[in-house]
Amino acid sequence: MSPDAPDLDAALAEAHLPSLLMALVHLTGDAGLLTPERRPVYAPFTDPRDGGYAPKVQADLIARAKAAITAHLAGAPLPPAPSAATVRKMMDWIAGIDIPEPYAPFLTEELHLFDPDPKRPDWSDPALKAKAAGMRVVVVGAGMSGILAGIRLKQAGVDFIILDKNSEVGGTWWENTYPGCRVDNPNHMYSYSFEPNDDFPQFYSPQPVLRDYFLAIVAKHDLRRFIRLETTVEEAAFDEAEGRWRISVTTPSGARETLAADALITAVGQLNRPRMPDIEGLESFAGPAFHSARWRHDVDLTGKRVAVIGTGASAFQFVPEIAPKARHLDIFQRTPPWPIPSETYHSDVPEGVKWLMRAVPFYGKWRRFFLFWTLTDGFLPAVTADDDWRGGPHAVGAANAELRAMLVEAIRAQIPDRPDLLAKVIPAYPFGGKRALVDNGVWLSALQRANVELIDTPIARITPDGVVTADGVHYPADVLILGTGFQASRFLWPMRIVGKGGLTLDEAWQGDARAYLGIVTPGFPNLFMIYGPNTNIVVNGSIIFFSEGAVRYILGCLKLMAQIGAKSLEVRREVHDAFNARVDAANLKMAWGSPNVTSWYKNASGRVSQNWPFLLVDYWKATLAPDPADFILTAKAKADAPA
Ligand SMILES: Cc1cc2nc3c(=O)[nH]c(=O)nc-3n(C[C@H](O)[C@H](O)[C@H](O)COP(=O)(O)OP(=O)(O)OC[C@H]3O[C@@H](n4cnc5c(N)ncnc54)[C@H](O)[C@@H]3O)c2cc1C
């Protein structure tokens, strides 16, 4: 056994058994292990670690795994790789259902058992390489998406630079330092598909771990030299004659500088610009007042009266952390969130599990695959509206109502003797109407503390010393914390982006941002967005998946331009419009498009401008490569073309 190996029995006792079964097939080459009694059965919100196997099956599996792992560590060679048909069967086995056929290539790629990195751009053709070197790209934003773009542009050999207004990279995971901030997708899935990390300390790691993950990726891919920090993009204008963007930035010294680029990639996030609530008197508050994304670590909350506005994802995480410190905490709620129970939300990854991921071939890959399947498209039917549903506005279909009943029960069980509180925390809107929040019980136990009050009467105004609700009650406060989210509908704001004919994005969109695949929009050639309109998700998966799709597509567009010597590439309006019509129709059929839901997913006109309403496999397919027929491609004049 390797020197850093823990007690193998202890490690196996912590193993996710269906993933262990998959590893065992690799270690033994025996596809005959995929027997019906070893097919897992998963019940929602239960610990699926044991796969629902009978105790005898569990013990047998662990004994076999122990023997195979011991032999492997002693140097036994791996048998030949399982055939494609066996891998296909293994997918069905670990998922516990027969995965529909169209998913097979998609999931095979996500699993990528053997290929080094199937999403790596291939610009190996020497002629293409030469053209790549002559192409200049500016990326705005050095968060998860901008870093990803940098990695792929560097691999392709394209000349690029990444600009970020902050003094460090990491975006979301650098800016949000509020107590309790952590990822709410399992971390082994919230990481780049090509950069797994077997050492995440928790199943849902806290913000410093995510920040350090992205810092380590920047170092590993040697991206620092391509990044300019404290550099804010103010404006970008497209020069039609030259087919180039002129980008006006404020540099660290405060001076203005103009950069030129053949293509502009925005990676500015949907959740980067804090939203301040429009409440009368906000400015008059005399004590410290701050947004959760601008946490004031210099303000000691010990013994203070604290007022929190909002019960969204951030407040859900920081309230349990600050409640024990504050003398009194008043939380002002507009609508309650849906909590999704997860026992492992704050749990450490046992050392044995980390070791299994590092040392047992393919265990970690199948574990990620399992998370990917069960937490993504597997969930979607339960949030899709059934046209024939007549069961009332609290649900959108029978499966949705069933899920609702289970979640309501989970809430009730946590609040046995506070009917007043119970009435406030059960959402009236359907499950899936807003992003559900992962929960291990700390939220509702915080709300039941003697020093905490949840107030659902609307706020009328803020005074120098507190908050007044519509019923005239004054809640005194020393500190005001705004957990009021971000300006999510204002894509690319506050940059001024000027496209063809001098039209700005603001004028083109009129408050209703739209793009084809969330990436390209008519009238703005050579502009590519990552995490753009309609690429957010409510229940199925992580944003990293979308950014990886968008970046692959963008690299495909740049390759197309290089191959044919195009100076500009602009999506055809009819392609864009037809796509958006499909998106709008599909969003209306989802829980988050329900007329009973008001949320940040909808813009001022009520249109869902944030969310992707289809399956993940649909985004994967759509972003594999651009279809040249979708674009107007303008060739370079002979004199402009590089030799
Ligand atoms: C608290 C919090 C928790 C989250 N948890 C999850 C989660 O669990 N799972 C999940 O999938 N998603 C989560 N998200 C969404 C998260 O934003 C994305 O997962 C991801 O981090 C987005 O990365 P990004 O690079 O696209 O954007 P960001 O991380 O927002 O980075 C954008 C970058 O662009 C820079 N920038 C913006 N405008 C300019 C400009 N004009 N000039 C120069 N630079 C500019 C910013 O400074 C920033 O560094 C969470 C978001 C928040 C706020």
The ligand as an SDF file (V2000), in Angstrom:
LIG
                    3D

 53 58  0  0  0  0  0  0  0  0999 V2000
  -22.0740   33.9220   -3.4260 C   0  0  0  0  0  0  0  0  0  0  0  0
  -22.1970   33.1490   -4.6930 C   0  0  0  0  0  0  0  0  0  0  0  0
  -22.2390   31.7710   -4.6680 C   0  0  0  0  0  0  0  0  0  0  0  0
  -22.3520   31.0510   -5.8570 C   0  0  0  0  0  0  0  0  0  0  0  0
  -22.4110   29.6980   -5.8010 N   0  0  0  0  0  0  0  0  0  0  0  0
  -22.4890   28.9870   -6.9450 C   0  0  0  0  0  0  0  0  0  0  0  0
  -22.5180   27.5690   -6.9320 C   0  0  0  0  0  0  0  0  0  0  0  0
  -22.4920   26.9530   -5.8950 O   0  0  0  0  0  0  0  0  0  0  0  0
  -22.5950   26.9210   -8.1170 N   0  0  0  0  0  0  0  0  0  0  0  0
  -22.6380   27.5820   -9.2950 C   0  0  0  0  0  0  0  0  0  0  0  0
  -22.7030   26.9420  -10.3390 O   0  0  0  0  0  0  0  0  0  0  0  0
  -22.6020   28.9200   -9.3340 N   0  0  0  0  0  0  0  0  0  0  0  0
  -22.5340   29.6310   -8.2010 C   0  0  0  0  0  0  0  0  0  0  0  0
  -22.5100   30.9960   -8.2520 N   0  0  0  0  0  0  0  0  0  0  0  0
  -22.5110   31.6660   -9.5580 C   0  0  0  0  0  0  0  0  0  0  0  0
  -21.0550   32.0840   -9.8750 C   0  0  0  0  0  0  0  0  0  0  0  0
  -21.0580   33.4230  -10.1110 O   0  0  0  0  0  0  0  0  0  0  0  0
  -20.5250   31.2520  -11.0360 C   0  0  0  0  0  0  0  0  0  0  0  0
  -20.4940   29.8860  -10.6930 O   0  0  0  0  0  0  0  0  0  0  0  0
  -19.1070   31.6440  -11.4600 C   0  0  0  0  0  0  0  0  0  0  0  0
  -18.2870   31.9660  -10.3990 O   0  0  0  0  0  0  0  0  0  0  0  0
  -19.1600   32.7270  -12.4710 C   0  0  0  0  0  0  0  0  0  0  0  0
  -17.8700   32.9740  -12.9220 O   0  0  0  0  0  0  0  0  0  0  0  0
  -17.6370   34.1210  -13.9820 P   0  0  0  0  0  0  0  0  0  0  0  0
  -16.1860   34.1560  -14.2130 O   0  0  0  0  0  0  0  0  0  0  0  0
  -18.5250   33.9220  -15.1290 O   0  0  0  0  0  0  0  0  0  0  0  0
  -18.1330   35.4450  -13.2620 O   0  0  0  0  0  0  0  0  0  0  0  0
  -17.5820   36.1310  -11.9440 P   0  0  0  0  0  0  0  0  0  0  0  0
  -17.0410   35.1470  -10.9980 O   0  0  0  0  0  0  0  0  0  0  0  0
  -18.6800   37.0080  -11.4730 O   0  0  0  0  0  0  0  0  0  0  0  0
  -16.3650   36.9970  -12.4510 O   0  0  0  0  0  0  0  0  0  0  0  0
  -16.5500   38.1300  -13.2450 C   0  0  0  0  0  0  0  0  0  0  0  0
  -15.2580   38.9230  -13.2380 C   0  0  0  0  0  0  0  0  0  0  0  0
  -15.4040   39.9820  -14.1840 O   0  0  0  0  0  0  0  0  0  0  0  0
  -14.8120   41.1510  -13.6400 C   0  0  0  0  0  0  0  0  0  0  0  0
  -15.4230   42.3200  -14.2820 N   0  0  0  0  0  0  0  0  0  0  0  0
  -16.7400   42.6240  -14.3380 C   0  0  0  0  0  0  0  0  0  0  0  0
  -16.9240   43.7650  -15.0420 N   0  0  0  0  0  0  0  0  0  0  0  0
  -15.6890   44.1870  -15.4180 C   0  0  0  0  0  0  0  0  0  0  0  0
  -15.2230   45.2980  -16.1640 C   0  0  0  0  0  0  0  0  0  0  0  0
  -16.0560   46.2110  -16.7000 N   0  0  0  0  0  0  0  0  0  0  0  0
  -13.8870   45.4330  -16.3640 N   0  0  0  0  0  0  0  0  0  0  0  0
  -13.0080   44.5180  -15.8560 C   0  0  0  0  0  0  0  0  0  0  0  0
  -13.4170   43.4430  -15.1390 N   0  0  0  0  0  0  0  0  0  0  0  0
  -14.7340   43.2740  -14.9340 C   0  0  0  0  0  0  0  0  0  0  0  0
  -15.1050   41.0620  -12.1700 C   0  0  0  0  0  0  0  0  0  0  0  0
  -14.2410   41.8700  -11.4060 O   0  0  0  0  0  0  0  0  0  0  0  0
  -14.9580   39.5630  -11.9050 C   0  0  0  0  0  0  0  0  0  0  0  0
  -13.6540   39.2560  -11.4940 O   0  0  0  0  0  0  0  0  0  0  0  0
  -22.4230   31.7410   -7.0850 C   0  0  0  0  0  0  0  0  0  0  0  0
  -22.4110   33.1340   -7.0970 C   0  0  0  0  0  0  0  0  0  0  0  0
  -22.2990   33.8330   -5.9170 C   0  0  0  0  0  0  0  0  0  0  0  0
  -22.2900   35.3360   -5.9700 C   0  0  0  0  0  0  0  0  0  0  0  0
  1  2  1  0
  2  3  1  0
  2 52  2  0
  3  4  2  0
  4  5  1  0
  4 50  1  0
  5  6  2  0
  6  7  1  0
  6 13  1  0
  7  8  2  0
  7  9  1  0
  9 10  1  0
 10 11  2  0
 10 12  1  0
 12 13  2  0
 13 14  1  0
 14 15  1  0
 14 50  1  0
 15 16  1  0
 16 17  1  0
 16 18  1  0
 18 19  1  0
 18 20  1  0
 20 21  1  0
 20 22  1  0
 22 23  1  0
 23 24  1  0
 24 25  2  0
 24 26  1  0
 24 27  1  0
 27 28  1  0
 28 29  2  0
 28 30  1  0
 28 31  1  0
 31 32  1  0
 32 33  1  0
 33 34  1  0
 33 48  1  0
 34 35  1  0
 35 36  1  0
 35 46  1  0
 36 37  1  0
 36 45  1  0
 37 38  2  0
 38 39  1  0
 39 40  1  0
 39 45  2  0
 40 41  1  0
 40 42  2  0
 42 43  1  0
 43 44  2  0
 44 45  1  0
 46 47  1  0
 46 48  1  0
 48 49  1  0
 50 51  2  0
 51 52  1  0
 52 53  1  0
M  END
$$$$
